[in-house]
Amino acid sequence: MKENKGYLYATTAYFLWGILPIYWKQVDHIPAVEVLLHRILWSLVFLAALLSLQRNWGWLRTALRNRKILLIYTAATLFLSLNWGIYIWAVNASHIVETSLGYFINPLVSVFFGMIFLGERLRPVQWLAILIAGSGVLFLFLSGGDLVLWIALALPLTFAVYALLKKKAPLDSLKGLTLETAIVGFPALLILLYWGVTGQGALGQVDRSTDFFLVASGAATAIPLLFFGAAAPRIPMRMIGILQYVAPTMQFLLGVFVYGEPFDQTRFIGFCIIWVALIIYTVESFLNRQRTTLRAA
């Protein structure tokens, strides 16, 4: 029963992440920077309300007094904000296919970062998967076309740095995300207030639908994370590794079949090379965990 709930929570989290482009499309008439500031601010409000319901604020004073914790989370929030901003801009500029490519290769970038910065050793098949994926990215780069490749690289790189910093972070996901959004939440509030007073802001100036999607962006951000946090302890990591491809697959399908973004033969070949790399990486990771479990048993 516990594992079944875990699969339900994980699938829900990745499904919500997969349809997130539909959400951001509702505010594509608003500058991406302003949408990002609202996402940060209302995420903080949502998370603070959740912690208040739990009466779980005792950790904050200790965290604020610890310089190391503040430095880690300040650096983490900068890369997370950059990742969020690039994603929002890319979706609203009709580059959903590029965002899906970025999140497809994200696991391989994270593995590569683990080798470089954490001294983790890569198995031969993992090296093969990274080299194949790299050749797919190189093919897309050399083939030219209108694929905005920097988006597909910036998203996994910024998230990999964020994940690397979180490796050193002592707080759980809810507390950590609250501290991260709090660090940039106050500047975001000041900027939005200034824009509101000077008539430059969108909130209350466009229509009720826009107001709703801007304010609800906090919940749209936090709810999938909470589902994922509930799923992680309940199901094996190998299944999380497989399910993580649900979101970019849905984003890819949305970009091509719902929003009509171009997907020509060149893109198809490049994506196929990268998909082969992901299949190799996923199967090898699954089999390796199976062998490790058998040895432990």
Secondary structure, DSSP 4 states (H G I P E B T S, - for coil): -HHHHHHHHHHHHHHHHHTHHHHHHTTTTS-HHHHHHHHHHHHHHHHHHHHHHHT--HHHHHHHH-HHHHHHHHHHHHHHHHHHHHHHHHHHTT-HHHHHHHHHHHHHHHHHHHHHHH-PPPPHHHHHHHHHHHHHHHHHHHH-TT--HHHHHHHHHHHHHHHHHHHT--S-HHHHHHHHHHHHHHHHHHHHHHHHHTT---TTTS-HHHHHHHHTHHHHHHHHHHHHHHHTTTS-HHHHHHHTTHHHHHHHHIIIIIS-----HHHHHHHHHHHHHHHHHHHHHHHHHHHHHHHH-
